[in-house]
Amino acid sequence: MTFSITTWNINSVRLRMPIVEQFIVRHQPDILCLQEIKCQEHEFPLQPLKDLGYQHIIIHGQKGYHGVAIASRVPLTEDHRQNYCGVGDARHISAIFERGSRRIRLHNFYVPAGGDEPDRAVNPKFGHKLDFVEEMKCLKADPTPGISSILVGDLNIAPLEHDVWSHKKMLKIISHTPVETEGLLEVMSKGNWLDLMRQHVPDTEKLYTWWSYRAKDWAAADRGRRLDHVWSSQDLGPFLDRIEVLKEARGWNQPSDHVPVTAVFRF
């Protein structure tokens, strides 16, 4: 039996609920993690998800900005919201679900984008992003005995050379600057996280999850970045069956600039 978890920066869940429903009907993930929902908790469109079988929904919302949510077909317990950088932004939520004899804590993140200028001295947004990543270095994949971990979300960093369309041209562009990529790789190494998306796709191959709205023809240009990630504790690696990046969703009606990424496990 398979078990699937999808992560998707939806860029306003109320605006794009029709394509969320379209995705669910076609792909039926067991758990759906959304980022950048851009609404308060009482504004979140619960009923369409419940009508599709997602009875367990937890939300960390914020008026007009940010926000993350987890919608699940299986029960969620021990939900937690971490206030990174102490500024009150809704950028993290986690909960525990069970699969057979396994207990797994699922983290859903929306890391700050960082603005346009990669210099914290003149761009506070970039400094905030670096501080956020620094705090993430304390997050361990195996902090509690008997509980495995999965981390998903829009981390807004493409850490590897082939996570961007041009490594050389992107080195001074926020999301692929060395200080960001080195920081995110350190989050992974210090926390003992496994990059599941690169487990079956070699890091010599291009892999993208985001295409800019600014491109006149995003598909033809194909100047993508891998900003969305799926990590796990080391013990779950052998149970990963596949990763599915639904590139076609970038061309749907009123799309997000991110596409759904689904991890399918066999456990």
Buried (B, 14 or more C-beta within 10 A) or exposed (E): EEBBBBBBBBBBBEEBBEBBBBBBEEBEBBBBBBBBBBBBBEBBBBEBBEEBEBBBBBBBBBEEBBBBBBBBBEEBEEBEBBEBBEEEBBBBBBBBBEBEEBBBBBBBBBBBBBBEEBEBEEBEBBBBBBBBBBBBBEBEBBEEEEBBBBBBBBBBBBBBBBBBBEBEEBEEBBBBBEEBBEBBBBBBEBBEBBBBBBBEBEEEEEBBBBBEEEBEEBEEEEBBBBBBBBBBBEBBEEBBBBBBBBBEBBEBEEBBBBBBBBBBBEB
